[in-house]
Amino acid sequence: MYKIYKYTEIKDDLVKLHEIDPKFIDEEDGNYFCIKEEDTIIGYALVKLQDNNYFLKRVFVKEGFRYKSNGTKILKFVVNHARKKHIDKIICTNKEIEDFLKKYGFKETGQYLELDNIQCENQRVKEGKKVVLSSIIQNIFLAAMKIAGGIFGNSRALISDGVNSLSDVGSSIAIYLGIYFSNKPADEEHPYGHEKIESIIGNMMGLFLLITAFELVKGSVTLLISGEYETTPSYITIVWAAISMIVKFFMYRYKMKVGIATDNSALIADAKDSKSDVYSSGGVIIGILLSIFISPVFDILVSVVVGLLIFKEGVSIIFETSNIILDKQDDEFINKIENYIEKNTPVKNVHDVYMRKSGDKIFLSLHIRVPKDMTVYNAHNLADGIRESLILDFENIKDVMIHVDYLID
């Protein structure tokens, strides 16, 4: 259990805290981030807010609980809280725990140790939300324009394209919710975080596109069979389709740029959908022109083609996001990891490297072989060094689990 106490709230436990931690600091203006087991405090971090920064004055874990990742859990607790409070950085002057803090990502800056990338994930959330909100507004405008233009301009193809834009509104809302929930901090029940929600939302979006495509094709085929397609579209419908084509192109460029920059699979999937909309709007223009100059049947045929394009994109999105959910291995990335370790460390045997991707974060597990006469202490330090180096040099790696094997003669 985790809890934040003010100094006045923790007064009853002061005697016990002084007993378990001889260097306990009485700080009336501080916050005590505590971890409890069976209602007993087993560790804490003393934090003081100053100039929109957290000053980490002490981290302590009770003897007997120091080798169960409780220190790391306390730090995560502090960092997650800082993120929610929009704190710029965490600063520590306590050099006694320098090695421990550096493993977590703190960097030495003169007399201080600082963790200054706290809000990087929040920036990712802001960019994602900004793109999706823009997409929702533009798709509502396009859907209304095309559906109304199709009804008054007698073009079923344009109406189908408008319904497609309307479905994009629903998928964008789903992506917005996905970005919000997927960036909730990791907790005890979800130690790998919530980023995979992005892939789940992407999958749902693909399914939504399949349903939309089916309904569009079904309606158009019914009209073809009945032969009720004698009305010729008006010229103005070409203008509405052209406007849609231009807007969708710039939407695609914007979404793809931010999606790649933030490694957001749901946003990239939405960008690809916008790209397919560019082609479908172009097809609508061709269909309307053929309907005007040759036969109205082309307007219906194009609406079928638009539906099939939407279906194809839906299938593509489902396959792509499912690969992330199913932890498909990236052989190129794994080769980079193996080469990096063999080039920068004494380890020459790296094997069983596996990756798990969650949103833009990568969790690695791997095995290394060390000389059989190497001490546990040295093997542990070597593994820690590899883990820290990978996390620092590969931006998207969030954590690494290393199993140590011995070299066979």
WODASUL-V973238 format. One record per residue. RES is the residue in three letters. SS is DSSP state (hx for helix, st for strand, lp for the rest). BURIAL is + if it has 24 or more other ideal C-beta (glycine too) atoms within 12 Angstrom, else -. Layout:
RES;SS;BURIAL + RES;SS;BURIAL
This chain:
MET;lp;- + TYR;st;+ + LYS;st;- + ILE;st;+ + TYR;st;+ + LYS;st;- + TYR;lp;+ + THR;lp;- + GLU;lp;- + ILE;lp;+ + LYS;hx;- + ASP;hx;- + ASP;hx;+ + LEU;hx;- + VAL;hx;- + LYS;hx;- + LEU;hx;+ + HIS;hx;- + GLU;hx;- + ILE;hx;- + ASP;lp;+ + PRO;lp;- + LYS;lp;- + PHE;lp;+ + ILE;lp;+ + ASP;lp;- + GLU;lp;+ + GLU;lp;- + ASP;lp;- + GLY;lp;+ + ASN;st;+ + TYR;st;+ + PHE;st;+ + CYS;st;+ + ILE;st;+ + LYS;st;+ + GLU;st;- + GLU;lp;- + ASP;lp;- + THR;st;- + ILE;st;+ + ILE;st;+ + GLY;st;+ + TYR;st;+ + ALA;st;+ + LEU;st;+ + VAL;st;+ + LYS;st;+ + LEU;st;+ + GLN;st;- + ASP;lp;- + ASN;lp;- + ASN;st;+ + TYR;st;+ + PHE;st;+ + LEU;st;+ + LYS;st;+ + ARG;st;+ + VAL;st;+ + PHE;st;+ + VAL;st;+ + LYS;lp;+ + GLU;lp;- + GLY;lp;- + PHE;lp;- + ARG;lp;- + TYR;lp;- + LYS;lp;- + SER;lp;- + ASN;hx;+ + GLY;hx;+ + THR;hx;+ + LYS;hx;+ + ILE;hx;+ + LEU;hx;+ + LYS;hx;+ + PHE;hx;+ + VAL;hx;+ + VAL;hx;+ + ASN;hx;+ + HIS;hx;+ + ALA;hx;+ + ARG;hx;+ + LYS;hx;- + LYS;lp;- + HIS;lp;- + ILE;lp;+ + ASP;lp;- + LYS;st;+ + ILE;st;+ + ILE;st;+ + CYS;st;+ + THR;lp;+ + ASN;lp;+ + LYS;hx;- + GLU;hx;- + ILE;hx;+ + GLU;hx;- + ASP;hx;- + PHE;hx;+ + LEU;hx;+ + LYS;hx;+ + LYS;hx;+ + TYR;hx;+ + GLY;lp;+ + PHE;lp;+ + LYS;st;- + GLU;st;- + THR;st;- + GLY;lp;- + GLN;lp;- + TYR;st;- + LEU;st;+ + GLU;st;+ + LEU;st;+ + ASP;lp;- + ASN;lp;+ + ILE;lp;+ + GLN;lp;+ + CYS;hx;+ + GLU;hx;+ + ASN;hx;+ + GLN;hx;- + ARG;hx;+ + VAL;hx;+ + LYS;hx;- + GLU;hx;+ + GLY;hx;+ + LYS;hx;+ + LYS;hx;- + VAL;hx;+ + VAL;hx;+ + LEU;hx;- + SER;hx;+ + SER;hx;+ + ILE;hx;+ + ILE;hx;- + GLN;hx;+ + ASN;hx;+ + ILE;hx;+ + PHE;hx;+ + LEU;hx;+ + ALA;hx;+ + ALA;hx;- + MET;hx;+ + LYS;hx;+ + ILE;hx;+ + ALA;hx;- + GLY;hx;+ + GLY;hx;+ + ILE;hx;- + PHE;hx;- + GLY;lp;+ + ASN;lp;+ + SER;lp;+ + ARG;hx;+ + ALA;hx;+ + LEU;hx;+ + ILE;hx;+ + SER;hx;+ + ASP;hx;+ + GLY;hx;+ + VAL;hx;+ + ASN;hx;+ + SER;hx;+ + LEU;hx;+ + SER;hx;+ + ASP;hx;+ + VAL;hx;+ + GLY;hx;+ + SER;hx;+ + SER;hx;+ + ILE;hx;+ + ALA;hx;+ + ILE;hx;+ + TYR;hx;+ + LEU;hx;+ + GLY;hx;+ + ILE;hx;+ + TYR;hx;+ + PHE;hx;+ + SER;hx;+ + ASN;lp;+ + LYS;lp;+ + PRO;lp;+ + ALA;lp;+ + ASP;lp;- + GLU;lp;- + GLU;lp;- + HIS;lp;- + PRO;lp;- + TYR;lp;+ + GLY;lp;+ + HIS;lp;+ + GLU;lp;+ + LYS;lp;+ + ILE;hx;+ + GLU;hx;+ + SER;hx;+ + ILE;hx;+ + ILE;hx;+ + GLY;hx;+ + ASN;hx;+ + MET;hx;+ + MET;hx;+ + GLY;hx;+ + LEU;hx;+ + PHE;hx;+ + LEU;hx;+ + LEU;hx;+ + ILE;hx;- + THR;hx;+ + ALA;hx;+ + PHE;hx;- + GLU;hx;+ + LEU;hx;+ + VAL;hx;+ + LYS;hx;- + GLY;hx;+ + SER;hx;+ + VAL;hx;- + THR;hx;- + LEU;hx;+ + LEU;hx;- + ILE;hx;- + SER;hx;- + GLY;lp;- + GLU;lp;- + TYR;lp;+ + GLU;lp;- + THR;lp;- + THR;lp;+ + PRO;lp;+ + SER;lp;+ + TYR;lp;- + ILE;hx;- + THR;hx;+ + ILE;hx;+ + VAL;hx;- + TRP;hx;+ + ALA;hx;+ + ALA;hx;+ + ILE;hx;+ + SER;hx;+ + MET;hx;+ + ILE;hx;- + VAL;hx;+ + LYS;hx;+ + PHE;hx;+ + PHE;hx;+ + MET;hx;+ + TYR;hx;+ + ARG;hx;- + TYR;hx;+ + LYS;hx;+ + MET;hx;+ + LYS;hx;- + VAL;hx;+ + GLY;hx;+ + ILE;hx;- + ALA;hx;- + THR;hx;+ + ASP;lp;+ + ASN;lp;+ + SER;hx;+ + ALA;hx;+ + LEU;hx;+ + ILE;hx;+ + ALA;hx;+ + ASP;hx;+ + ALA;hx;+ + LYS;hx;+ + ASP;hx;+ + SER;hx;+ + LYS;hx;+ + SER;hx;+ + ASP;hx;+ + VAL;hx;+ + TYR;hx;+ + SER;hx;+ + SER;hx;+ + GLY;hx;+ + GLY;hx;+ + VAL;hx;+ + ILE;hx;+ + ILE;hx;+ + GLY;hx;+ + ILE;hx;+ + LEU;hx;+ + LEU;hx;+ + SER;hx;+ + ILE;hx;+ + PHE;hx;- + ILE;lp;- + SER;lp;- + PRO;lp;+ + VAL;hx;+ + PHE;hx;+ + ASP;hx;+ + ILE;hx;+ + LEU;hx;+ + VAL;hx;+ + SER;hx;+ + VAL;hx;+ + VAL;hx;+ + VAL;hx;+ + GLY;hx;+ + LEU;hx;+ + LEU;hx;+ + ILE;hx;+ + PHE;hx;+ + LYS;hx;+ + GLU;hx;+ + GLY;hx;+ + VAL;hx;+ + SER;hx;+ + ILE;hx;+ + ILE;hx;+ + PHE;hx;- + GLU;hx;+ + THR;hx;+ + SER;hx;- + ASN;hx;- + ILE;hx;+ + ILE;hx;+ + LEU;lp;- + ASP;lp;- + LYS;lp;- + GLN;lp;- + ASP;lp;- + ASP;hx;- + GLU;hx;- + PHE;hx;- + ILE;hx;+ + ASN;hx;- + LYS;hx;+ + ILE;hx;+ + GLU;hx;+ + ASN;hx;- + TYR;hx;+ + ILE;hx;+ + GLU;hx;- + LYS;hx;- + ASN;hx;- + THR;lp;+ + PRO;lp;- + VAL;lp;+ + LYS;lp;- + ASN;lp;- + VAL;st;+ + HIS;st;- + ASP;st;- + VAL;st;+ + TYR;st;+ + MET;st;+ + ARG;st;+ + LYS;st;+ + SER;st;+ + GLY;lp;+ + ASP;lp;+ + LYS;st;+ + ILE;st;+ + PHE;st;+ + LEU;st;+ + SER;st;+ + LEU;st;+ + HIS;st;+ + ILE;st;+ + ARG;st;+ + VAL;st;+ + PRO;lp;- + LYS;lp;- + ASP;lp;- + MET;lp;- + THR;lp;- + VAL;hx;- + TYR;hx;- + ASN;hx;- + ALA;hx;+ + HIS;hx;- + ASN;hx;- + LEU;hx;+ + ALA;hx;+ + ASP;hx;+ + GLY;hx;+ + ILE;hx;+ + ARG;hx;+ + GLU;hx;+ + SER;hx;+ + LEU;hx;+ + ILE;hx;+ + LEU;hx;- + ASP;hx;- + PHE;lp;+ + GLU;lp;- + ASN;lp;+ + ILE;st;+ + LYS;st;+ + ASP;st;+ + VAL;st;+ + MET;st;+ + ILE;st;+ + HIS;st;- + VAL;st;+ + ASP;st;- + TYR;st;- + LEU;lp;- + ILE;lp;- + ASP;lp;-
